Amino acid sequence: MGSAINHRNIEFKKVAKDTPVVPCLIAQDYQNYVVNLPDDLTMTQCYALSQQISGAKLSYDAAIQLIDLGVPQVF
């Protein structure tokens, strides 16, 4: 299991009117972490990784400003 740690500014957006803000990661952000995505994704749109890859998780801890991204390996 590998881990990549870095520091960067992440934009947060509301997905719907009555929901909290969530981290907005675009396809290029995931590709920078060497996550393979479908070829038909628009590079500038926010993506919920769990909707693109089964078993993927993204969580955010506001208290310590930490985003945790988990992606299953493909064999």
Backbone atoms as SQL, in Angstrom:
CREATE TABLE atoms (id INTEGER PRIMARY KEY, chain TEXT, resi INTEGER, resn TEXT, atom TEXT, x REAL, y REAL, z REAL);
INSERT INTO atoms VALUES
  (1, 'A', 1, 'MET', 'N', 0.845, -1.171, 0.000),
  (2, 'A', 1, 'MET', 'CA', 0.000, 0.000, 0.000),
  (3, 'A', 1, 'MET', 'C', 0.889, 1.232, 0.000),
  (4, 'A', 2, 'GLY', 'N', 0.717, 2.088, -1.010),
  (5, 'A', 2, 'GLY', 'CA', 1.515, 3.289, -1.105),
  (6, 'A', 2, 'GLY', 'C', 0.738, 4.502, -0.660),
  (7, 'A', 3, 'SER', 'N', 1.463, 5.496, -0.217),
  (8, 'A', 3, 'SER', 'CA', 0.829, 6.734, 0.212),
  (9, 'A', 3, 'SER', 'C', 1.563, 7.898, -0.410),
  (10, 'A', 4, 'ALA', 'N', 0.800, 8.863, -0.877),
  (11, 'A', 4, 'ALA', 'CA', 1.371, 10.105, -1.370),
  (12, 'A', 4, 'ALA', 'C', 0.833, 11.225, -0.492),
  (13, 'A', 5, 'ILE', 'N', 1.730, 12.066, -0.051),
  (14, 'A', 5, 'ILE', 'CA', 1.327, 13.184, 0.804),
  (15, 'A', 5, 'ILE', 'C', 1.844, 14.451, 0.149),
  (16, 'A', 6, 'ASN', 'N', 0.953, 15.438, 0.028),
  (17, 'A', 6, 'ASN', 'CA', 1.397, 16.729, -0.483),
  (18, 'A', 6, 'ASN', 'C', 0.516, 17.829, 0.088),
  (19, 'A', 7, 'HIS', 'N', 0.906, 19.041, -0.173),
  (20, 'A', 7, 'HIS', 'CA', 0.163, 20.212, 0.295),
  (21, 'A', 7, 'HIS', 'C', -0.241, 21.010, -0.933),
  (22, 'A', 8, 'ARG', 'N', -1.542, 21.297, -1.057),
  (23, 'A', 8, 'ARG', 'CA', -2.030, 22.080, -2.190),
  (24, 'A', 8, 'ARG', 'C', -3.353, 22.723, -1.827),
  (25, 'A', 9, 'ASN', 'N', -3.710, 23.732, -2.552),
  (26, 'A', 9, 'ASN', 'CA', -5.006, 24.373, -2.377),
  (27, 'A', 9, 'ASN', 'C', -6.053, 23.571, -3.135),
  (28, 'A', 10, 'ILE', 'N', -7.159, 23.291, -2.486),
  (29, 'A', 10, 'ILE', 'CA', -8.264, 22.555, -3.085),
  (30, 'A', 10, 'ILE', 'C', -9.501, 23.432, -3.033),
  (31, 'A', 11, 'GLU', 'N', -10.192, 23.526, -4.137),
  (32, 'A', 11, 'GLU', 'CA', -11.441, 24.289, -4.185),
  (33, 'A', 11, 'GLU', 'C', -12.568, 23.441, -3.604),
  (34, 'A', 12, 'PHE', 'N', -13.464, 24.076, -2.879),
  (35, 'A', 12, 'PHE', 'CA', -14.637, 23.406, -2.323),
  (36, 'A', 12, 'PHE', 'C', -15.871, 24.004, -2.976),
  (37, 'A', 13, 'LYS', 'N', -16.837, 23.148, -3.311),
  (38, 'A', 13, 'LYS', 'CA', -18.063, 23.604, -3.971),
  (39, 'A', 13, 'LYS', 'C', -19.272, 22.916, -3.363),
  (40, 'A', 14, 'LYS', 'N', -20.419, 23.554, -3.532),
  (41, 'A', 14, 'LYS', 'CA', -21.695, 22.935, -3.161),
  (42, 'A', 14, 'LYS', 'C', -22.186, 22.103, -4.336),
  (43, 'A', 15, 'VAL', 'N', -22.572, 20.861, -4.070),
  (44, 'A', 15, 'VAL', 'CA', -23.124, 19.995, -5.108),
  (45, 'A', 15, 'VAL', 'C', -24.598, 20.314, -5.315),
  (46, 'A', 16, 'ALA', 'N', -25.291, 20.590, -4.237),
  (47, 'A', 16, 'ALA', 'CA', -26.710, 20.946, -4.283),
  (48, 'A', 16, 'ALA', 'C', -26.956, 22.052, -3.262),
  (49, 'A', 17, 'LYS', 'N', -28.087, 22.730, -3.409),
  (50, 'A', 17, 'LYS', 'CA', -28.398, 23.895, -2.582),
  (51, 'A', 17, 'LYS', 'C', -28.344, 23.619, -1.083),
  (52, 'A', 18, 'ASP', 'N', -28.909, 22.518, -0.626),
  (53, 'A', 18, 'ASP', 'CA', -29.008, 22.229, 0.808),
  (54, 'A', 18, 'ASP', 'C', -27.967, 21.221, 1.299),
  (55, 'A', 19, 'THR', 'N', -26.811, 21.175, 0.656),
  (56, 'A', 19, 'THR', 'CA', -25.758, 20.255, 1.070),
  (57, 'A', 19, 'THR', 'C', -24.516, 21.042, 1.470),
  (58, 'A', 20, 'PRO', 'N', -23.652, 20.446, 2.282),
  (59, 'A', 20, 'PRO', 'CA', -22.409, 21.147, 2.643),
  (60, 'A', 20, 'PRO', 'C', -21.448, 21.190, 1.453),
  (61, 'A', 21, 'VAL', 'N', -20.459, 22.054, 1.535),
  (62, 'A', 21, 'VAL', 'CA', -19.443, 22.102, 0.490),
  (63, 'A', 21, 'VAL', 'C', -18.602, 20.829, 0.550),
  (64, 'A', 22, 'VAL', 'N', -18.070, 20.435, -0.600),
  (65, 'A', 22, 'VAL', 'CA', -17.227, 19.240, -0.696),
  (66, 'A', 22, 'VAL', 'C', -15.988, 19.577, -1.516),
  (67, 'A', 23, 'PRO', 'N', -14.896, 18.813, -1.344),
  (68, 'A', 23, 'PRO', 'CA', -13.702, 19.060, -2.154),
  (69, 'A', 23, 'PRO', 'C', -14.022, 18.858, -3.629),
  (70, 'A', 24, 'CYS', 'N', -13.547, 19.759, -4.470),
  (71, 'A', 24, 'CYS', 'CA', -13.752, 19.665, -5.912),
  (72, 'A', 24, 'CYS', 'C', -12.451, 19.227, -6.552),
  (73, 'A', 25, 'LEU', 'N', -12.373, 17.964, -6.920),
  (74, 'A', 25, 'LEU', 'CA', -11.199, 17.433, -7.613),
  (75, 'A', 25, 'LEU', 'C', -11.608, 17.111, -9.041),
  (76, 'A', 26, 'ILE', 'N', -10.803, 17.577, -9.993),
  (77, 'A', 26, 'ILE', 'CA', -11.092, 17.318, -11.398),
  (78, 'A', 26, 'ILE', 'C', -10.267, 16.114, -11.858),
  (79, 'A', 27, 'ALA', 'N', -10.523, 15.654, -13.065),
  (80, 'A', 27, 'ALA', 'CA', -9.834, 14.470, -13.589),
  (81, 'A', 27, 'ALA', 'C', -8.316, 14.617, -13.508),
  (82, 'A', 28, 'GLN', 'N', -7.797, 15.801, -13.834),
  (83, 'A', 28, 'GLN', 'CA', -6.348, 16.013, -13.792),
  (84, 'A', 28, 'GLN', 'C', -5.786, 15.843, -12.380),
  (85, 'A', 29, 'ASP', 'N', -6.542, 16.262, -11.360),
  (86, 'A', 29, 'ASP', 'CA', -6.097, 16.067, -9.975),
  (87, 'A', 29, 'ASP', 'C', -5.905, 14.583, -9.679),
  (88, 'A', 30, 'TYR', 'N', -6.880, 13.774, -10.068),
  (89, 'A', 30, 'TYR', 'CA', -6.776, 12.326, -9.836),
  (90, 'A', 30, 'TYR', 'C', -5.629, 11.733, -10.643),
  (91, 'A', 31, 'GLN', 'N', -5.461, 12.177, -11.880),
  (92, 'A', 31, 'GLN', 'CA', -4.373, 11.658, -12.705),
  (93, 'A', 31, 'GLN', 'C', -3.011, 12.025, -12.122),
  (94, 'A', 32, 'ASN', 'N', -2.918, 13.179, -11.451),
  (95, 'A', 32, 'ASN', 'CA', -1.668, 13.547, -10.788),
  (96, 'A', 32, 'ASN', 'C', -1.309, 12.566, -9.681),
  (97, 'A', 33, 'TYR', 'N', -2.320, 11.894, -9.127),
  (98, 'A', 33, 'TYR', 'CA', -2.091, 10.852, -8.124),
  (99, 'A', 33, 'TYR', 'C', -2.045, 9.471, -8.758),
  (100, 'A', 34, 'VAL', 'N', -1.909, 9.408, -10.063),
  (101, 'A', 34, 'VAL', 'CA', -1.797, 8.183, -10.851),
  (102, 'A', 34, 'VAL', 'C', -3.034, 7.293, -10.673),
  (103, 'A', 35, 'VAL', 'N', -4.202, 7.915, -10.688),
  (104, 'A', 35, 'VAL', 'CA', -5.471, 7.190, -10.656),
  (105, 'A', 35, 'VAL', 'C', -5.956, 7.097, -12.095),
  (106, 'A', 36, 'ASN', 'N', -6.166, 5.877, -12.586),
  (107, 'A', 36, 'ASN', 'CA', -6.658, 5.679, -13.944),
  (108, 'A', 36, 'ASN', 'C', -8.159, 5.928, -13.986),
  (109, 'A', 37, 'LEU', 'N', -8.576, 6.820, -14.890),
  (110, 'A', 37, 'LEU', 'CA', -9.980, 7.189, -15.044),
  (111, 'A', 37, 'LEU', 'C', -10.447, 6.867, -16.457),
  (112, 'A', 38, 'PRO', 'N', -11.763, 6.772, -16.659),
  (113, 'A', 38, 'PRO', 'CA', -12.268, 6.577, -18.019),
  (114, 'A', 38, 'PRO', 'C', -11.815, 7.717, -18.936),
  (115, 'A', 39, 'ASP', 'N', -11.601, 7.423, -20.204),
  (116, 'A', 39, 'ASP', 'CA', -11.102, 8.415, -21.157),
  (117, 'A', 39, 'ASP', 'C', -12.095, 9.513, -21.485),
  (118, 'A', 40, 'ASP', 'N', -13.377, 9.302, -21.246),
  (119, 'A', 40, 'ASP', 'CA', -14.391, 10.257, -21.671),
  (120, 'A', 40, 'ASP', 'C', -14.702, 11.347, -20.635),
  (121, 'A', 41, 'LEU', 'N', -13.902, 11.475, -19.596),
  (122, 'A', 41, 'LEU', 'CA', -14.169, 12.484, -18.569),
  (123, 'A', 41, 'LEU', 'C', -13.713, 13.863, -19.031),
  (124, 'A', 42, 'THR', 'N', -14.502, 14.882, -18.704),
  (125, 'A', 42, 'THR', 'CA', -14.139, 16.263, -18.966),
  (126, 'A', 42, 'THR', 'C', -13.110, 16.685, -17.924),
  (127, 'A', 43, 'MET', 'N', -12.034, 17.279, -18.355),
  (128, 'A', 43, 'MET', 'CA', -10.925, 17.591, -17.454),
  (129, 'A', 43, 'MET', 'C', -11.232, 18.696, -16.452),
  (130, 'A', 44, 'THR', 'N', -12.242, 19.516, -16.671),
  (131, 'A', 44, 'THR', 'CA', -12.480, 20.669, -15.803),
  (132, 'A', 44, 'THR', 'C', -13.672, 20.503, -14.874),
  (133, 'A', 45, 'GLN', 'N', -14.326, 19.380, -14.885),
  (134, 'A', 45, 'GLN', 'CA', -15.515, 19.151, -14.060),
  (135, 'A', 45, 'GLN', 'C', -15.140, 18.440, -12.766),
  (136, 'A', 46, 'CYS', 'N', -15.784, 18.813, -11.647),
  (137, 'A', 46, 'CYS', 'CA', -15.568, 18.125, -10.375),
  (138, 'A', 46, 'CYS', 'C', -16.129, 16.706, -10.472),
  (139, 'A', 47, 'TYR', 'N', -15.408, 15.742, -9.893),
  (140, 'A', 47, 'TYR', 'CA', -15.854, 14.358, -9.937),
  (141, 'A', 47, 'TYR', 'C', -15.883, 13.742, -8.556),
  (142, 'A', 48, 'ALA', 'N', -16.953, 13.009, -8.288),
  (143, 'A', 48, 'ALA', 'CA', -17.013, 12.173, -7.095),
  (144, 'A', 48, 'ALA', 'C', -16.376, 10.852, -7.507),
  (145, 'A', 49, 'LEU', 'N', -15.193, 10.593, -7.009),
  (146, 'A', 49, 'LEU', 'CA', -14.430, 9.425, -7.439),
  (147, 'A', 49, 'LEU', 'C', -15.192, 8.128, -7.208),
  (148, 'A', 50, 'SER', 'N', -15.976, 8.061, -6.131),
  (149, 'A', 50, 'SER', 'CA', -16.724, 6.841, -5.831),
  (150, 'A', 50, 'SER', 'C', -17.757, 6.529, -6.907),
  (151, 'A', 51, 'GLN', 'N', -18.165, 7.529, -7.688),
  (152, 'A', 51, 'GLN', 'CA', -19.099, 7.286, -8.786),
  (153, 'A', 51, 'GLN', 'C', -18.382, 6.796, -10.034),
  (154, 'A', 52, 'GLN', 'N', -17.078, 7.001, -10.107),
  (155, 'A', 52, 'GLN', 'CA', -16.290, 6.581, -11.267),
  (156, 'A', 52, 'GLN', 'C', -15.589, 5.245, -11.043),
  (157, 'A', 53, 'ILE', 'N', -15.176, 4.989, -9.798),
  (158, 'A', 53, 'ILE', 'CA', -14.409, 3.781, -9.478),
  (159, 'A', 53, 'ILE', 'C', -15.035, 3.109, -8.267),
  (160, 'A', 54, 'SER', 'N', -15.473, 1.886, -8.446),
  (161, 'A', 54, 'SER', 'CA', -16.085, 1.125, -7.358),
  (162, 'A', 54, 'SER', 'C', -15.075, 0.907, -6.228),
  (163, 'A', 55, 'GLY', 'N', -15.475, 1.220, -5.013),
  (164, 'A', 55, 'GLY', 'CA', -14.613, 1.020, -3.854),
  (165, 'A', 55, 'GLY', 'C', -13.728, 2.215, -3.526),
  (166, 'A', 56, 'ALA', 'N', -13.737, 3.248, -4.360),
  (167, 'A', 56, 'ALA', 'CA', -12.930, 4.435, -4.093),
  (168, 'A', 56, 'ALA', 'C', -13.609, 5.281, -3.020),
  (169, 'A', 57, 'LYS', 'N', -12.784, 5.961, -2.214),
  (170, 'A', 57, 'LYS', 'CA', -13.316, 6.790, -1.127),
  (171, 'A', 57, 'LYS', 'C', -12.555, 8.109, -1.062),
  (172, 'A', 58, 'LEU', 'N', -13.279, 9.168, -0.738),
  (173, 'A', 58, 'LEU', 'CA', -12.671, 10.456, -0.496),
  (174, 'A', 58, 'LEU', 'C', -13.337, 11.026, 0.749),
  (175, 'A', 59, 'SER', 'N', -12.536, 11.381, 1.735),
  (176, 'A', 59, 'SER', 'CA', -13.097, 11.971, 2.955),
  (177, 'A', 59, 'SER', 'C', -12.302, 13.227, 3.297),
  (178, 'A', 60, 'TYR', 'N', -12.954, 14.119, 4.038),
  (179, 'A', 60, 'TYR', 'CA', -12.323, 15.375, 4.417),
  (180, 'A', 60, 'TYR', 'C', -12.507, 15.618, 5.903),
  (181, 'A', 61, 'ASP', 'N', -11.429, 15.939, 6.592),
  (182, 'A', 61, 'ASP', 'CA', -11.462, 16.289, 8.007),
  (183, 'A', 61, 'ASP', 'C', -11.152, 17.777, 8.121),
  (184, 'A', 62, 'ALA', 'N', -12.193, 18.577, 8.332),
  (185, 'A', 62, 'ALA', 'CA', -12.033, 20.030, 8.378),
  (186, 'A', 62, 'ALA', 'C', -11.169, 20.478, 9.556),
  (187, 'A', 63, 'ALA', 'N', -11.192, 19.748, 10.663),
  (188, 'A', 63, 'ALA', 'CA', -10.440, 20.153, 11.855),
  (189, 'A', 63, 'ALA', 'C', -8.938, 20.210, 11.585),
  (190, 'A', 64, 'ILE', 'N', -8.439, 19.291, 10.784),
  (191, 'A', 64, 'ILE', 'CA', -7.003, 19.269, 10.489),
  (192, 'A', 64, 'ILE', 'C', -6.711, 19.530, 9.011),
  (193, 'A', 65, 'GLN', 'N', -7.735, 19.907, 8.261),
  (194, 'A', 65, 'GLN', 'CA', -7.626, 20.216, 6.835),
  (195, 'A', 65, 'GLN', 'C', -6.917, 19.103, 6.074),
  (196, 'A', 66, 'LEU', 'N', -7.492, 17.903, 6.172),
  (197, 'A', 66, 'LEU', 'CA', -6.909, 16.715, 5.554),
  (198, 'A', 66, 'LEU', 'C', -7.926, 16.058, 4.638),
  (199, 'A', 67, 'ILE', 'N', -7.518, 15.809, 3.414),
  (200, 'A', 67, 'ILE', 'CA', -8.318, 15.022, 2.479),
  (201, 'A', 67, 'ILE', 'C', -7.658, 13.669, 2.357),
  (202, 'A', 68, 'ASP', 'N', -8.430, 12.627, 2.537),
  (203, 'A', 68, 'ASP', 'CA', -7.931, 11.255, 2.432),
  (204, 'A', 68, 'ASP', 'C', -8.590, 10.627, 1.217),
  (205, 'A', 69, 'LEU', 'N', -7.779, 10.172, 0.279),
  (206, 'A', 69, 'LEU', 'CA', -8.245, 9.575, -0.960),
  (207, 'A', 69, 'LEU', 'C', -7.811, 8.116, -0.989),
  (208, 'A', 70, 'GLY', 'N', -8.776, 7.211, -1.111),
  (209, 'A', 70, 'GLY', 'CA', -8.466, 5.786, -1.170),
  (210, 'A', 70, 'GLY', 'C', -8.988, 5.200, -2.472),
  (211, 'A', 71, 'VAL', 'N', -8.101, 4.515, -3.198),
  (212, 'A', 71, 'VAL', 'CA', -8.469, 3.920, -4.481),
  (213, 'A', 71, 'VAL', 'C', -7.993, 2.470, -4.497),
  (214, 'A', 72, 'PRO', 'N', -8.912, 1.511, -4.799),
  (215, 'A', 72, 'PRO', 'CA', -8.480, 0.111, -4.840),
  (216, 'A', 72, 'PRO', 'C', -7.534, -0.140, -6.015),
  (217, 'A', 73, 'GLN', 'N', -6.626, -1.097, -5.826),
  (218, 'A', 73, 'GLN', 'CA', -5.702, -1.473, -6.898),
  (219, 'A', 73, 'GLN', 'C', -6.403, -2.353, -7.911),
  (220, 'A', 74, 'VAL', 'N', -5.966, -2.266, -9.155),
  (221, 'A', 74, 'VAL', 'CA', -6.458, -3.132, -10.225),
  (222, 'A', 74, 'VAL', 'C', -5.328, -4.085, -10.561),
  (223, 'A', 75, 'PHE', 'N', -5.636, -5.364, -10.600),
  (224, 'A', 75, 'PHE', 'CA', -4.608, -6.366, -10.924),
  (225, 'A', 75, 'PHE', 'C', -4.771, -6.845, -12.339);
